[in-house]
Amino acid sequence: MIEANISLTALQSFAVVAAELSFTKAGQILHKTPSAISHQMKQLEQQLNVQLFYRKSKGVLLTPAGELLRADVNHGLAQINAGIRQARLKAQTDKQTLVLAVIPSLLEHWLLPRLSRLYKALPTIQLELIAMDQLADFASNRVHGHLHFGRGAFADLDSRWLADEYTYPVISPTLRQQYPHLSSVSDWIGHVPLLAYRGGVEDAPANLGWEAWLSRFEPLGGQVSRVNTFSHVGLAMGAAKYGQGIALGWHHIVQHALNCRELEKLPVEPLRLAFSYHLVAPESHWLRPEMVALFEWLKLEFSISSIA
């Protein structure tokens, strides 16, 4: 403890006054009035029973005792600040790091906008995020879990369901305003390109292309303007945001753009895809409490963004 019951705040104020040799300048730095600083220093002198300052008409000077105290207080405050930095560094290194693979489009358009919420909810977890399409090879890769889109059945792995996915047509507000007379998707296909996601190695069976979607919802009544194909669903969503055509949006991936009014949903009933989102990991990885905590957070966030 500090002797004579001197507060740390008083010593911090003393250090500033000793550096500035002015109650007025010290008050400006500490956001206090000069009279408040003067009173605080007078009280400090009384508690120590030592004169620390020679008071002048303009500013102050340190007494020999004040000079000695300044050196020790500055050293002590430097030690305290060093201790605070070390404590913060220790807390940072004590965070539990999880290497999480995520399918690229979901990572960019769903998880990244939520990272601040994740770290606020799980402050002891530090994520290393890797964009990865195909299921991670946990035996050869330093990956703790994979936020994956698929059937959820994998040999020797524990796959936990997070959410279903739905698709529906989306368009940029700017492009839609250029054709105010068009209403149904079948009206649109002869005027603007269709933006298509081809489907990857694993999720192709669940991907619903334009031909299958139109055969179910909108009978083709005319010539398709153009079909532009992309390797990732997020790229098709990006092209739609830039007004390059109509895309079949995946609900979770496109939701942030809808909320920001970068895209609009055309008035068509959403269609559920055959695959779902899962958090996949070896059984041993689920023994880590931070892995379970991450899963619970992901499940809650998916429930918030899911179609009601």
C-alpha positions as CSV (number, residue, x, y, z in Angstrom):
1,M,0.0,0.0,0.0
2,I,1.0,3.6,-0.5
3,E,2.1,5.3,2.7
4,A,0.1,8.0,4.5
5,N,-3.0,6.9,2.5
6,I,-2.0,9.0,-0.5
7,S,-4.2,8.3,-3.5
8,L,-2.7,7.3,-6.8
9,T,-4.8,10.0,-8.5
10,A,-3.0,12.7,-6.4
11,L,0.4,11.3,-7.3
12,Q,-0.6,11.2,-11.0
13,S,-1.7,14.9,-10.8
14,F,1.6,15.7,-9.0
15,A,3.6,14.2,-11.8
16,V,1.8,16.4,-14.4
17,V,2.2,19.5,-12.3
18,A,5.9,18.7,-11.8
19,A,6.4,18.3,-15.5
20,E,4.4,21.5,-16.5
21,L,5.3,23.7,-13.5
22,S,1.8,25.2,-13.8
23,F,-1.5,24.4,-12.2
24,T,-3.3,25.9,-15.2
25,K,-1.5,23.7,-17.8
26,A,-1.8,20.7,-15.5
27,G,-5.6,21.4,-15.2
28,Q,-5.9,21.5,-19.0
29,I,-4.2,18.2,-19.4
30,L,-6.2,16.5,-16.6
31,H,-9.5,18.3,-17.5
32,K,-9.7,20.0,-14.1
33,T,-9.8,23.6,-13.0
34,P,-6.5,25.3,-11.8
35,S,-8.1,25.8,-8.4
36,A,-8.9,22.1,-8.1
37,I,-5.4,21.2,-9.0
38,S,-4.0,23.7,-6.5
39,H,-6.3,22.4,-3.8
40,Q,-5.2,18.8,-4.6
41,M,-1.5,19.7,-4.4
42,K,-2.0,21.6,-1.1
43,Q,-3.8,18.6,0.3
44,L,-0.9,16.3,-0.8
45,E,1.6,18.6,0.9
46,Q,-0.5,18.5,4.1
47,Q,-0.7,14.7,4.0
48,L,3.0,14.4,3.5
49,N,3.8,17.2,5.9
50,V,6.3,18.3,3.2
51,Q,6.4,21.5,1.0
52,L,6.6,20.3,-2.6
53,F,6.3,23.6,-4.5
54,Y,7.4,27.2,-4.4
55,R,4.3,29.1,-5.6
56,K,5.0,32.0,-7.9
57,S,2.7,34.6,-9.5
58,K,3.1,32.7,-12.8
59,G,3.5,29.0,-12.2
60,V,5.4,27.0,-9.5
61,L,8.8,25.6,-8.9
62,L,9.7,22.3,-7.2
63,T,11.4,22.3,-3.8
64,P,14.3,19.9,-3.3
65,A,11.8,17.5,-1.7
66,G,9.5,18.0,-4.7
67,E,12.4,17.1,-7.0
68,L,13.1,13.9,-5.1
69,L,9.4,12.9,-5.1
70,R,9.0,13.7,-8.8
71,A,11.8,11.2,-9.7
72,D,10.3,8.5,-7.6
73,V,6.7,9.1,-8.7
74,N,7.7,9.1,-12.4
75,H,9.6,5.8,-11.9
76,G,6.7,4.3,-10.0
77,L,4.1,5.4,-12.6
78,A,6.3,3.9,-15.3
79,Q,6.4,0.6,-13.5
80,I,2.6,0.6,-13.0
81,N,2.1,1.3,-16.8
82,A,4.6,-1.5,-17.6
83,G,2.7,-3.8,-15.4
84,I,-0.6,-2.9,-17.0
85,R,0.9,-3.6,-20.5
86,Q,2.2,-6.9,-19.3
87,A,-1.1,-7.9,-17.8
88,R,-2.9,-7.0,-21.0
89,L,-0.4,-8.9,-23.1
90,K,-0.8,-11.9,-20.8
91,A,-4.6,-11.8,-21.1
92,Q,-4.2,-11.6,-24.9
93,T,-1.9,-14.6,-25.0
94,D,-4.2,-16.5,-22.7
95,K,-7.0,-16.4,-25.2
96,Q,-7.9,-19.7,-26.7
97,T,-7.1,-19.7,-30.4
98,L,-9.4,-21.7,-32.7
99,V,-8.6,-22.2,-36.4
100,L,-11.9,-22.2,-38.2
101,A,-12.4,-23.1,-41.8
102,V,-15.5,-21.6,-43.4
103,I,-16.9,-21.8,-46.9
104,P,-15.7,-18.6,-48.6
105,S,-19.0,-16.9,-49.5
106,L,-20.4,-17.5,-46.0
107,L,-17.2,-16.3,-44.4
108,E,-17.2,-13.0,-46.4
109,H,-20.9,-12.2,-46.4
110,W,-22.3,-13.7,-43.2
111,L,-19.5,-14.2,-40.6
112,L,-17.3,-11.2,-41.2
113,P,-20.2,-8.7,-40.5
114,R,-20.7,-10.5,-37.2
115,L,-17.2,-10.7,-35.9
116,S,-17.5,-7.8,-33.5
117,R,-20.5,-9.5,-32.0
118,L,-18.7,-12.8,-31.7
119,Y,-15.7,-11.3,-29.9
120,K,-18.0,-9.4,-27.6
121,A,-19.9,-12.6,-26.7
122,L,-16.8,-14.8,-26.5
123,P,-14.0,-12.5,-25.4
124,T,-11.6,-15.4,-24.5
125,I,-11.7,-16.9,-28.0
126,Q,-9.3,-15.8,-30.8
127,L,-10.3,-17.0,-34.3
128,E,-7.9,-17.7,-37.1
129,L,-10.2,-17.8,-40.2
130,I,-9.5,-19.8,-43.3
131,A,-11.7,-19.7,-46.5
132,M,-12.1,-23.3,-47.6
133,D,-14.5,-24.9,-50.0
134,Q,-14.0,-28.6,-49.6
135,L,-14.2,-30.2,-46.1
136,A,-10.9,-29.7,-44.2
137,D,-8.5,-32.6,-43.9
138,F,-8.2,-32.5,-40.1
139,A,-5.4,-35.0,-40.1
140,S,-3.0,-32.9,-42.2
141,N,-4.4,-29.3,-41.6
142,R,-4.1,-27.3,-38.4
143,V,-7.9,-26.8,-38.3
144,H,-10.1,-27.2,-35.3
145,G,-13.5,-26.9,-37.0
146,H,-15.1,-26.3,-40.4
147,L,-18.3,-24.3,-40.9
148,H,-19.4,-26.3,-43.8
149,F,-22.4,-26.6,-46.2
150,G,-23.4,-30.2,-46.9
151,R,-25.4,-33.2,-45.8
152,G,-23.7,-33.4,-42.4
153,A,-22.7,-37.0,-42.5
154,F,-18.9,-37.5,-42.5
155,A,-17.0,-40.6,-41.4
156,D,-15.0,-40.3,-38.1
157,L,-16.2,-36.7,-37.6
158,D,-18.8,-35.1,-35.4
159,S,-21.1,-32.8,-37.5
160,R,-23.5,-30.5,-35.7
161,W,-26.4,-28.9,-37.6
162,L,-26.6,-25.1,-37.6
163,A,-29.2,-24.0,-40.1
164,D,-31.0,-24.7,-43.4
165,E,-30.4,-22.6,-46.4
166,Y,-33.0,-21.1,-48.8
167,T,-32.7,-19.5,-52.2
168,Y,-34.7,-16.7,-54.0
169,P,-34.0,-14.2,-56.8
170,V,-32.4,-10.9,-55.8
171,I,-31.6,-7.7,-57.8
172,S,-30.0,-4.3,-57.1
173,P,-32.5,-1.5,-56.4
174,T,-30.8,0.6,-59.2
175,L,-31.3,-2.1,-61.8
176,R,-34.9,-2.7,-60.7
177,Q,-35.7,1.0,-61.1
178,Q,-34.5,0.9,-64.7
179,Y,-37.3,-1.5,-65.6
180,P,-40.4,-0.3,-63.6
181,H,-42.7,-2.1,-66.0
182,L,-41.3,-5.6,-65.3
183,S,-42.8,-7.7,-62.5
184,S,-42.3,-11.5,-62.7
185,V,-38.9,-13.1,-63.1
186,S,-40.0,-14.5,-66.5
187,D,-40.5,-10.8,-67.5
188,W,-36.9,-10.0,-66.4
189,I,-35.0,-12.9,-68.1
190,G,-35.4,-11.4,-71.6
191,H,-34.0,-8.0,-70.5
192,V,-31.1,-8.6,-68.0
193,P,-28.6,-11.4,-67.5
194,L,-29.1,-14.2,-65.0
195,L,-26.3,-14.6,-62.6
196,A,-25.6,-18.3,-61.8
197,Y,-23.5,-20.2,-59.3
198,R,-22.2,-23.4,-60.9
199,G,-21.8,-25.3,-57.7
200,G,-18.7,-26.8,-56.2
201,V,-17.4,-30.4,-56.0
202,E,-19.3,-31.1,-52.8
203,D,-22.3,-28.8,-52.8
204,A,-23.3,-29.2,-56.5
205,P,-26.0,-31.8,-55.6
206,A,-27.7,-29.2,-53.5
207,N,-27.3,-26.2,-55.7
208,L,-30.4,-25.0,-57.5
209,G,-29.6,-23.5,-60.9
210,W,-31.7,-21.1,-62.9
211,E,-33.1,-23.8,-65.2
212,A,-34.4,-25.9,-62.3
213,W,-35.7,-22.8,-60.5
214,L,-37.5,-21.5,-63.5
215,S,-39.1,-24.8,-64.4
216,R,-40.5,-24.9,-60.9
217,F,-41.7,-21.3,-60.5
218,E,-41.7,-19.4,-63.8
219,P,-42.4,-21.2,-67.1
220,L,-39.9,-19.8,-69.7
221,G,-41.9,-17.7,-72.0
222,G,-39.1,-16.1,-74.0
223,Q,-35.4,-16.0,-74.8
224,V,-32.9,-15.8,-71.9
225,S,-30.8,-12.6,-72.3
226,R,-27.6,-14.2,-71.0
227,V,-26.4,-16.4,-68.2
228,N,-23.2,-15.4,-66.4
229,T,-21.7,-18.2,-64.3
230,F,-19.5,-17.8,-61.2
231,S,-17.4,-20.2,-59.1
232,H,-18.8,-19.0,-55.8
233,V,-22.3,-17.9,-54.8
234,G,-20.8,-14.8,-53.1
235,L,-19.4,-13.7,-56.5
236,A,-22.9,-14.0,-58.1
237,M,-24.3,-11.9,-55.2
238,G,-21.5,-9.3,-55.7
239,A,-22.3,-9.1,-59.4
240,A,-26.0,-8.6,-58.5
241,K,-25.1,-5.7,-56.2
242,Y,-23.3,-4.0,-59.0
243,G,-26.4,-4.2,-61.2
244,Q,-25.1,-6.9,-63.5
245,G,-28.3,-9.0,-63.4
246,I,-30.5,-11.2,-61.3
247,A,-29.0,-13.8,-59.0
248,L,-30.4,-16.7,-57.0
249,G,-29.5,-15.5,-53.6
250,W,-28.8,-17.8,-50.7
251,H,-30.6,-16.4,-47.8
252,H,-27.9,-16.3,-45.1
253,I,-25.3,-15.1,-47.6
254,V,-27.4,-12.4,-49.1
255,Q,-29.1,-11.2,-45.9
256,H,-26.6,-8.5,-45.0
257,A,-26.9,-7.0,-48.5
258,L,-30.7,-7.0,-48.1
259,N,-30.5,-5.3,-44.7
260,C,-28.1,-2.6,-46.2
261,R,-30.5,-2.2,-49.1
262,E,-27.7,-3.1,-51.6
263,L,-30.1,-5.8,-52.9
264,E,-33.8,-6.4,-53.0
265,K,-35.6,-9.7,-52.9
266,L,-38.1,-10.3,-55.8
267,P,-41.5,-11.3,-54.5
268,V,-41.1,-15.1,-54.9
269,E,-41.5,-17.8,-52.2
270,P,-38.0,-19.0,-50.9
271,L,-37.0,-22.5,-51.8
272,R,-35.1,-24.7,-49.3
273,L,-31.9,-26.2,-50.6
274,A,-31.1,-29.9,-50.0
275,F,-28.0,-29.2,-47.9
276,S,-27.6,-27.4,-44.6
277,Y,-24.9,-25.6,-42.6
278,H,-23.0,-27.6,-40.0
279,L,-20.0,-27.2,-37.8
280,V,-17.8,-30.2,-38.4
281,A,-14.9,-31.3,-36.3
282,P,-13.2,-34.5,-35.0
283,E,-14.8,-35.7,-31.8
284,S,-11.7,-34.9,-29.7
285,H,-12.0,-31.2,-30.7
286,W,-15.5,-31.0,-29.2
287,L,-13.9,-31.6,-25.8
288,R,-12.6,-28.1,-25.9
289,P,-15.1,-25.7,-24.1
290,E,-14.3,-22.9,-26.5
291,M,-15.4,-25.1,-29.4
292,V,-18.7,-25.8,-27.8
293,A,-19.1,-22.1,-27.0
294,L,-18.4,-21.2,-30.6
295,F,-21.0,-23.7,-31.8
296,E,-23.7,-22.3,-29.5
297,W,-22.9,-18.8,-30.6
298,L,-23.1,-19.8,-34.3
299,K,-26.4,-21.6,-33.8
300,L,-27.9,-18.5,-32.1
301,E,-26.7,-16.2,-34.9
302,F,-28.1,-18.5,-37.5
303,S,-31.4,-18.6,-35.7
304,I,-31.6,-14.8,-35.7
305,S,-30.9,-14.6,-39.5
306,S,-33.0,-17.6,-40.5
307,I,-36.3,-17.3,-42.4
308,A,-39.1,-17.2,-39.9
